[in-house]
Amino acid sequence: MAIDYLQGARLQFVGLHYETSLYELHGPQFTNRYYILSGAGTRQLMAFPEVVGFDSYQAMLPATVAALRLLFPGAGGDVDILTILRGGLNYPVEEACARNGIRVRDIHFVSCERIIENHIITGLDIKYEKIRVSKDRVLVIGDIIATGDTLRLCLSQVVDRFRRRGGSIRKIIFFTIGGTRAIGLMEKMADDIRAVFPEFEGFECFFYEGIFTVYENPGASGINVPDIDFGWKGGCISPEFRHFVLGHPYSLLEKCIIYDGGARRYEIPVHFHEALEYWEGIWGRAAQIDPVALVAEKLGYDHPLSYEEWLEVNHFQDLPETGLLDLWNEETALLENAAALSLEAIALQRINAINAILKQYE
């Protein structure tokens, strides 16, 4: 039986750095440290698929700088960067290190690609690696984590290379737009790595805007992709991101909060075609989709909750009260009024907007 690592977990506010809110999630079963970052750039990136290319990279830079400043409060320090191609190139970890005066000693590469057939992941393939082994290394990694299979395969290979060549790993700092499965994976991998390198201190993992979940089925819309698309239910989403999305209601109904990160940066027409395919699916199925069930699924709970229940579901019990009551009221009102939403009209608006942008890339 899988462990629910978020059971009993509580979010605590760490501070505001470079206009980025930093939270730490404390859980009774954690051996690693897990943080949530919320900043203006990452909120825009993850609410709007229109943020593409270099802008998507820039959107994550302030939050990444703030996170590294938390871990390296004074100038100095050194790390290695492990880039998992392609998605890892989206993360501004090298530039964030430079801005914090952190020396990057080596940059390692591992190319791991999903094999997808009919929208189903059927396997993974490592096609390339460049790993320069040394002792007592701190690895910094940025990548999307959905199921965690890519990270598991890549890190297992990297740890094996360090072991075989006489190196060692002291710590792993991870930046991710990712889901809850990352926690179980990192808890297990920390034990596995300590069995190889007893001095391993563990993972320090930073999630942008929240710890999401992946769909296990096509969902209320009937068209979400299991094990790929992200959602809120069962996760832990920053209050700032929840509030931001409610200010842009169609963002709540997007396919997921990221789509495919690699395509978004390097194959922009592919990214927009994926977004377009989703909204065309909503438009074509609008009469069959229950808008109340869809909004409930997106908010992460099935029916209106009391304020105390809402705090517990979202792991907010230990947060300062400022703004939380208003946020609960906004979400409750949206759910209570969801029956009046015209999914066909919303989808048509999004289709027209995406088609207008797509013309610039084709």
PAMISE-32961 format. One line per 4 residues: number of its first residue (from 0); their letters; for each residue x negated, y, z negated of N, C-alpha, C. Coordinates in steps of 0.05 Angstrom, whole numbers. Atoms other than C-alpha are relative to their C-alpha. Example, Ala and Ser with C-alpha at 12.3 -4.5 7.8 and 13.67 -1.06 7.14 Angstrom:
0 = AS = -18,-24,0,-246,-90,-156,-18,24,0; 16,-24,1,-273,-21,-143,15,22,-14
This chain:
0 = MAID = -17,-24,0,0,0,0,-18,25,0; 16,-25,-3,-28,68,21,3,18,-24; -1,-19,22,-45,117,-34,10,27,9; -9,-27,-6,-7,183,-33,-18,19,-16
4 = YLQG = 20,-17,14,-66,229,-50,11,27,-8; -11,-26,8,-21,290,-54,20,-3,-23; -18,4,22,22,259,-108,-13,13,-25; 10,-14,24,14,304,-168,-21,22,5
8 = ARLQ = 20,-21,-7,-33,352,-131,12,27,-3; -9,-28,3,-29,426,-145,-19,19,13; 17,-20,-14,-54,485,-105,-6,23,-20; 9,-22,18,-94,538,-143,-14,21,17
12 = FVGL = 12,-23,-14,-114,607,-118,-28,4,-10; 29,-4,7,-190,616,-116,-7,29,2; 6,-28,-4,-194,687,-89,4,9,28; -3,-12,-26,-192,734,-30,-28,9,9
16 = HYET = 27,-7,-10,-256,739,11,3,7,30; -1,-8,-28,-262,777,77,28,-3,11; -28,0,-7,-186,783,79,10,-29,5; -8,28,-2,-181,707,75,7,-10,-28
20 = SLYE = -8,12,25,-141,674,19,-12,-28,-2; 12,26,5,-178,614,-10,15,-14,-22; -13,16,20,-142,559,-47,-15,-26,-3; 10,27,3,-166,494,-77,22,-18,-9
24 = LHGP = -20,20,7,-122,433,-81,-12,-19,-20; 9,18,21,-131,395,-146,18,-24,-1; -16,24,2,-108,323,-148,-12,-20,-19; 11,18,20,-115,269,-201,-17,-22,12
28 = QFTN = 15,22,-12,-145,220,-151,-23,10,18; 21,-11,-17,-195,267,-116,-27,-4,-12; 28,-1,8,-269,255,-120,-15,21,16; 11,-21,-16,-284,306,-65,15,26,-6
32 = RYYI = -14,-26,5,-263,380,-63,13,8,26; -16,-6,-23,-208,403,-16,11,29,-3; -8,-28,1,-193,476,1,19,6,24; -17,-11,-21,-142,514,43,-8,29,5
36 = LSGA = 6,-28,-8,-161,578,81,23,12,15; -21,-13,-15,-110,628,105,-9,28,6; 8,-27,-9,-129,689,146,17,9,24; -17,-11,-22,-97,734,198,-6,-14,26
40 = GTRQ = 7,13,-25,-135,701,255,10,-28,3; -9,28,-2,-119,629,238,30,-2,0; -29,0,-1,-46,646,226,9,5,28; -7,-6,-28,-42,676,296,-5,-25,18
44 = LMAF = 8,23,-16,-79,617,326,20,-23,-2; -16,24,4,-35,564,295,30,4,2; -28,-6,-4,31,599,304,7,4,30; -5,-7,-28,22,618,378,-18,-15,18
48 = PEVV = 17,13,-20,-3,572,433,-11,19,21; 12,-19,-18,-17,635,472,-28,9,-7; 28,-7,8,-82,645,433,-18,-22,11; 16,21,-15,-132,609,479,-28,10,4
52 = GFDS = 27,-7,-8,-204,608,502,-17,10,-23; 18,-11,20,-256,649,465,15,12,-24; -16,-12,21,-201,683,425,7,-21,-21; -6,21,20,-185,616,392,-24,-6,-18
56 = YQAM = 24,2,15,-257,610,370,-3,23,-20; 2,-24,16,-258,681,344,20,1,-23; -21,0,20,-194,670,306,-8,-14,-26; 8,15,24,-228,621,259,-25,10,-13
60 = LPAT = 26,-9,11,-292,660,247,1,13,-27; 0,-13,27,-273,705,188,5,-20,-22; -6,20,21,-243,646,149,-24,-18,-5; 23,18,3,-304,603,163,-23,14,-14
64 = VAAL = 20,-16,15,-351,658,140,7,1,-29; -9,-2,28,-310,666,76,-5,-26,-15; 4,26,13,-313,591,62,-30,-5,-6; 29,5,5,-389,587,70,-11,19,-21
68 = RLLF = 9,-19,21,-398,649,27,8,-11,-28; -8,12,26,-359,612,-28,-20,-22,-8; 18,22,6,-407,553,-23,-29,9,-3; 28,-11,1,-471,594,-12,2,30,-8
72 = PGAG = -5,-27,8,-458,657,-53,-24,19,4; 23,-17,-4,-529,683,-45,-11,-5,28; 12,4,-26,-569,691,19,-19,-24,-1; 18,22,-1,-607,629,40,15,-27,2
76 = GDVD = -11,27,-3,-596,554,42,-4,-10,29; 3,11,-27,-602,507,101,18,-24,3; -19,22,-6,-556,457,135,-7,-11,28; -2,10,-27,-550,413,196,29,2,9
80 = ILTI = -26,0,-12,-491,419,243,4,-26,16; -8,23,-16,-458,356,270,24,8,17; -21,-7,-18,-416,372,331,12,-25,13; -15,22,-13,-363,321,352,13,12,25
84 = LRGG = -10,-11,-25,-351,336,425,28,-12,7; 0,-28,-8,-304,367,452,10,19,-22; -14,-18,19,-261,394,396,-18,14,-19; 18,-12,19,-319,408,350,-12,26,10
88 = LNYP = 11,-25,-11,-344,463,397,18,24,-5; -19,-22,5,-282,504,380,-7,14,-27; 4,-10,27,-307,515,309,-25,17,-2; 22,-19,0,-352,575,296,-20,-4,-23
92 = VEEA = 16,6,23,-396,540,245,-28,12,2; 27,-10,-3,-463,561,274,-1,30,-4; -1,-29,3,-444,634,279,6,8,-29; -6,-5,28,-414,632,209,-24,-4,-18
96 = CARN = 25,4,15,-479,604,182,-19,23,4; 18,-23,-5,-518,659,216,9,25,-15; -10,-24,14,-474,713,186,-3,-2,-30; 5,3,29,-485,684,117,-29,-5,-7
100 = GIRV = 28,3,6,-560,678,124,-8,-29,-5; 5,29,4,-557,601,124,-16,-10,24; 17,11,-22,-612,568,165,12,-26,10; -9,26,-13,-588,514,214,-25,-14,10
104 = RDIH = 25,14,-7,-645,464,218,3,-16,25; -5,17,-23,-615,417,269,29,0,8; -28,3,-10,-553,410,312,1,-28,13; -4,27,-11,-531,338,325,25,-1,16
108 = FVSC = -24,3,-17,-481,316,377,9,-29,2; -12,26,-5,-434,257,382,24,5,17; -23,-3,-18,-385,251,440,19,-23,-4; -20,21,4,-322,213,421,26,9,12
112 = ERII = -24,-7,-15,-262,214,467,22,-20,-5; -23,17,3,-193,187,457,7,-12,27; -11,12,-24,-167,137,508,30,0,-4; -29,-4,2,-94,156,519,14,-12,24
116 = ENHI = -17,11,-21,-44,116,560,29,4,-7; -29,-6,5,28,140,566,5,13,-27; -2,-16,24,18,189,509,-6,-16,-26; 7,17,23,-7,133,463,-30,-3,-1
120 = ITGL = 28,5,3,-78,130,436,-5,-30,-2; 6,29,-1,-104,61,455,-28,-7,-9; 27,6,10,-176,69,432,-17,25,0; 20,-21,1,-238,112,424,-26,-9,13
124 = DIKY = 24,8,-14,-303,114,462,-22,21,-6; 23,-18,3,-370,144,440,-18,-3,24; 14,1,-26,-406,162,504,-28,12,-2; 26,-15,1,-465,205,480,-6,7,-29
128 = EKIR = 8,-10,27,-504,221,417,-28,11,2; 27,-11,4,-564,264,398,-2,5,-30; 2,-2,29,-582,254,325,-30,0,-8; 28,-2,9,-648,278,294,0,-4,-30
132 = VSKD = -3,9,27,-656,243,228,-22,13,-18; 19,-8,21,-689,272,165,14,-5,-27; -10,6,27,-679,267,90,15,24,-13; -13,-20,17,-632,303,42,15,21,16
136 = RVLV = -14,-19,-18,-589,335,96,28,6,-10; -28,-9,4,-526,376,86,12,3,28; -12,-2,-26,-482,365,147,25,18,-1; -24,-16,-3,-431,417,169,13,-8,26
140 = IGDI = -15,11,-23,-377,392,216,26,16,2; -26,-11,-5,-316,423,248,14,-17,21; -14,16,-19,-263,381,282,29,-2,-9; -28,6,7,-188,367,285,1,-28,-11
144 = IATG = -5,27,11,-166,308,242,30,-5,0; -28,9,0,-100,275,258,1,-27,-14; 1,26,13,-105,200,245,-26,-4,-15; 26,3,13,-179,207,225,-17,-21,13
148 = DTLR = 15,21,-13,-201,151,272,-26,10,13; 24,-11,-13,-249,196,310,-22,5,-20; 19,-7,21,-283,221,247,-12,-25,-12; 10,25,11,-288,151,218,-21,-13,18
152 = LCLS = 19,13,-19,-322,123,280,-26,16,2; 24,-16,-4,-369,182,289,-18,1,-26; 16,-2,24,-390,188,216,-13,-27,-7; 12,26,5,-401,113,210,-25,-4,17
156 = QVVD = 23,2,-17,-448,117,269,-23,18,-9; 21,-19,9,-485,178,242,-13,-11,-26; 11,11,25,-493,147,172,-18,-24,7; 16,23,-7,-519,83,204,-27,9,13
160 = RFRR = 25,-10,-13,-570,123,246,-19,11,-22; 17,-10,21,-595,160,184,-12,-22,-17; 9,22,16,-600,95,145,-23,-15,14; 19,16,-15,-638,58,200,-27,15,4
164 = RGGS = 24,-15,-6,-687,115,211,-12,13,-24; 13,-10,25,-703,130,138,9,27,-9; -10,-26,9,-662,193,130,20,-3,-23; -21,1,21,-609,211,78,18,25,3
168 = IRKI = -20,-22,-1,-546,255,72,8,7,-28; -6,-9,27,-534,296,10,29,9,-3; -26,-12,2,-468,330,25,11,3,29; -13,-6,-26,-417,339,82,20,22,-5
172 = IFFT = -19,-23,0,-381,406,91,17,-2,25; -17,5,-23,-321,397,136,21,22,3; -20,-20,-7,-277,449,171,20,-13,19; -19,14,-17,-212,424,201,27,14,2
176 = IGGT = -29,-2,-3,-144,438,229,8,-29,-2; -2,28,4,-123,373,200,23,-8,-18; -23,11,14,-74,328,165,-8,-15,-26; 4,12,26,-65,291,100,-17,-25,1
180 = RAIG = 16,25,-2,-99,228,126,-30,6,-3; 28,-7,5,-164,266,122,-9,-5,-28; 7,3,29,-162,261,46,-6,-29,-6; 5,28,5,-155,186,43,-25,-10,14
184 = LMEK = 24,7,-15,-208,179,97,-26,9,-15; 24,-11,12,-258,224,61,-5,-13,-28; 3,14,26,-245,191,-7,-13,-27,5; 12,26,-6,-261,123,24,-28,3,11
188 = MADD = 27,-3,-12,-320,148,65,-20,9,-21; 18,-9,21,-350,182,4,-11,-24,-15; 9,25,14,-353,114,-31,-19,-15,18; 17,16,-18,-382,81,31,-27,13,4
192 = IRAV = 25,-14,-4,-435,135,40,-18,-2,-25; 15,3,25,-455,131,-34,-13,-27,-2; 11,27,0,-466,57,-24,-26,-1,16; 24,-1,-17,-519,75,28,-19,21,-12
196 = FPEF = 16,-22,11,-544,141,-2,11,7,-28; -11,-4,27,-532,141,-79,1,29,-8; 1,-28,7,-549,215,-82,22,17,13; -21,-15,-15,-490,234,-37,19,13,-19
200 = EGFE = -17,-15,18,-450,289,-71,29,1,8; -28,1,-8,-387,281,-30,6,21,22; -10,-19,-20,-345,323,18,10,25,-13; -14,-24,7,-325,395,12,15,8,26
204 = CFFY = -16,-1,-24,-267,400,62,18,25,-1; -16,-24,-3,-235,465,85,21,-4,22; -22,1,-19,-167,462,119,9,28,7; -11,-26,-8,-144,522,159,30,0,-2
208 = EGIF = -28,-6,3,-75,545,137,16,-22,-14; -15,20,15,-53,479,107,-10,-28,6; 5,28,-5,-59,404,102,25,-11,11; -24,7,-15,-10,380,154,3,-31,0
212 = TVYE = -4,28,-4,19,312,169,4,-5,30; -5,7,-28,25,275,235,27,-14,2; -25,13,-5,91,253,264,-4,-30,1; 0,29,-1,105,179,254,19,-11,22
216 = NPGA = -19,7,-21,160,179,307,6,25,16; -5,-23,-17,188,226,361,15,23,-14; -12,-21,15,224,266,307,28,8,9; -27,-9,-5,289,305,309,4,8,29
220 = SGIN = -2,-8,-28,274,331,379,0,-24,19; 2,24,-17,261,261,405,-24,1,19; 22,-2,-19,198,285,441,-27,5,-12; 26,-4,12,143,295,390,-17,-26,3
224 = VPDI = 18,23,-5,82,249,399,-11,-10,-26; 10,11,26,67,203,340,-30,-1,0; 29,1,6,-3,206,310,-16,21,14; 14,-23,-13,-20,269,351,12,26,-10
228 = DFGW = -12,-26,7,30,324,334,1,4,-30; 1,-7,29,25,359,267,27,11,-9; -23,-11,13,82,376,220,-5,8,-28; 3,-10,28,94,404,150,9,-20,-21
232 = KGGC = -12,17,20,134,349,116,-20,-19,-13; 19,17,14,93,315,62,-28,11,-2; 26,-12,1,35,363,69,-1,22,-21; 3,-23,18,12,426,34,-8,24,17
236 = ISPE = 4,-22,-18,18,490,73,-2,26,-16; 5,-25,15,-8,558,50,25,17,0; -24,-18,0,47,607,28,-2,22,21; 3,-21,-20,18,659,75,8,-10,28
240 = FRHF = -7,10,-27,26,614,136,30,-6,1; -28,5,0,96,593,116,15,27,4; -13,-26,-3,115,667,109,-4,11,28; 6,-11,-27,82,686,175,17,-14,21
244 = VLGH = -16,15,-20,117,631,214,30,8,-2; -28,-8,3,185,651,185,5,28,12; -3,-26,-13,172,721,213,0,-3,30; -1,5,-29,167,689,283,14,-27,3
248 = PYSL = -14,25,3,222,637,281,-5,-22,22; 5,21,-20,207,603,348,-26,-15,-6; 26,13,6,137,588,321,6,-25,-17; -7,23,17,170,541,270,8,-24,18
252 = LEKC = -10,22,-17,199,501,328,-20,-9,21; 20,8,-20,135,494,368,-6,-30,-2; 7,29,-1,111,424,388,-16,-8,-25; 15,4,25,59,427,332,-16,26,-3
256 = IIYD = 14,-25,6,13,479,302,-26,3,16; 26,-3,-14,-47,466,348,0,-10,29; 3,13,-26,-32,424,410,-28,-12,2; 26,12,-2,-97,396,437,-22,21,-1
260 = GGAR = 20,-21,4,-156,437,412,-20,3,23; 20,-1,-22,-205,419,468,12,14,24; -12,-12,-24,-157,437,524,6,29,-5; -7,-28,6,-137,501,489,-24,19,4
264 = RYEI = 24,-17,-4,-209,526,493,-12,-3,27; 15,5,-24,-236,494,556,16,-8,24; -17,7,-22,-178,470,599,27,14,-4; -23,-16,8,-128,526,588,25,-6,16
268 = PVHF = -25,8,-14,-79,508,645,12,-26,-11; -10,26,12,-75,437,615,15,5,-26; -13,-7,25,-59,467,548,28,12,4; -26,-13,-4,-3,511,575,20,-19,13
272 = HEAL = -18,20,-11,26,454,616,11,-18,-22; -9,16,22,30,414,552,22,15,-16; -20,-17,14,66,471,517,26,2,16; -23,-3,-18,112,479,577,16,-26,1
276 = EYWE = -14,26,0,128,405,579,17,-4,-25; -15,2,25,150,408,507,26,17,1; -23,-18,0,196,468,515,20,-8,22; -18,10,-20,225,440,579,16,-24,-10
280 = GIWG = -13,23,12,240,377,540,22,9,-20; -20,-11,18,276,418,486,23,11,15; -21,-12,-16,315,456,539,18,-22,12; -15,21,-13,336,392,574,16,-17,-20
284 = RAAQ = -13,16,20,357,358,509,15,16,-21; -10,-18,20,384,418,472,28,-9,-11; -27,9,9,456,391,470,-1,-24,-18; 2,24,15,432,327,438,-16,3,-26
288 = IDPV = 17,-4,24,387,358,384,16,15,-21; -13,-13,23,416,376,316,-19,22,-10; 18,-22,8,386,445,301,-5,0,-30; 4,1,29,396,435,226,-21,-21,-7
292 = ALVA = 20,21,5,357,370,227,-27,8,10; 26,-9,-11,303,402,270,-13,20,-19; 11,-20,19,294,462,223,-9,-13,-26; 7,14,25,295,417,162,-26,-16,3
296 = EKLG = 25,15,-5,241,373,193,-24,18,1; 22,-19,-2,198,433,209,-7,13,-27; 6,-11,26,205,463,140,-12,-20,-20; 12,21,16,188,396,109,17,-11,-22
300 = YDHP = -18,12,19,249,382,67,28,-1,13; -25,7,-14,318,354,86,24,16,-7; -23,-15,9,365,399,47,-10,23,-17; 8,-23,17,364,465,8,-9,-10,-28
304 = LSYE = 11,8,26,322,458,-56,3,22,-20; 2,-21,21,324,494,-122,-28,12,2; 26,-12,0,266,541,-132,-21,-17,-13; 19,17,14,233,494,-181,-7,-25,17
308 = EWLE = 5,22,-17,241,435,-133,-18,8,24; 15,-11,-23,213,477,-76,-29,4,-8; 28,-3,10,151,495,-117,-14,-27,-2; 13,26,4,138,422,-133,-5,-13,27
312 = VNHF = 3,13,-26,149,397,-61,-24,12,15; 22,-14,-14,99,449,-36,-25,2,-16; 24,0,17,49,440,-93,-8,28,-9; 4,-28,7,57,514,-112,3,6,-30
316 = QDLP = -7,-5,28,70,505,-187,-20,18,-14; 20,-15,14,4,537,-208,-7,26,13; 7,-25,-14,4,595,-159,13,24,-14; -13,-24,10,18,667,-179,28,4,13
320 = ETGL = -27,-2,-9,92,683,-172,4,20,23; -3,-21,-19,81,742,-126,8,-10,27; -9,7,-27,123,733,-63,12,-27,3; -10,28,-4,141,660,-75,30,-1,-1
324 = LDLW = -29,0,2,213,673,-95,12,10,26; -10,-10,-25,223,715,-33,-3,-20,23; 4,20,-20,193,661,10,20,-23,-2; -21,21,4,239,608,-20,27,9,10
328 = NEET = -26,-11,-10,299,653,-6,1,1,30; 1,-1,-29,277,663,66,4,-28,13; -2,28,-10,268,588,78,28,-11,-4; -26,10,6,334,572,44,21,12,20
332 = ALLE = -18,-13,-18,371,623,87,-3,-11,29; 5,10,-27,339,597,151,13,-28,3; -11,27,-1,360,525,135,31,1,-1; -29,-2,2,431,546,116,12,11,25
336 = NAAA = -10,-12,-25,439,585,181,-9,-14,25; 12,13,-23,404,535,226,21,-9,21; -21,10,-19,470,509,257,6,21,21; -7,-21,-19,478,576,292,-22,4,21
340 = LSLE = 22,-4,-19,411,571,329,8,-12,27; -4,10,-27,416,564,405,-27,-11,10; 25,11,-9,359,516,421,-4,4,30; 2,-4,-29,374,523,495,-11,28,6
344 = AIAL = 9,-28,-5,365,599,492,-29,4,-9; 27,-3,10,302,595,450,-20,-14,19; 17,15,-18,272,542,496,-4,15,27; 2,-14,-25,288,583,558,-18,25,-3
348 = QRIN = 18,-23,5,254,644,527,-29,-8,0; 27,10,1,192,603,513,-10,-9,27; 7,10,-26,192,571,582,-8,24,18; 6,-24,-17,194,640,616,-26,13,-9
352 = AINA = 25,-12,10,139,667,571,-25,-15,8; 24,17,-6,92,608,582,-5,0,30; 4,-1,-29,104,608,657,-13,26,9; 11,-26,-8,87,682,661,-30,0,-6
356 = ILKQ = 29,1,7,20,669,625,-14,-20,18; 12,21,-16,6,605,664,-9,10,28; 7,-10,-26,5,644,729,-28,13,0; 26,-13,1,-58,679,705,-23,-20,1
360 = YE = 21,20,1,-96,613,701,2,-20,23; -2,19,-22,-74,578,765,-1,14,26
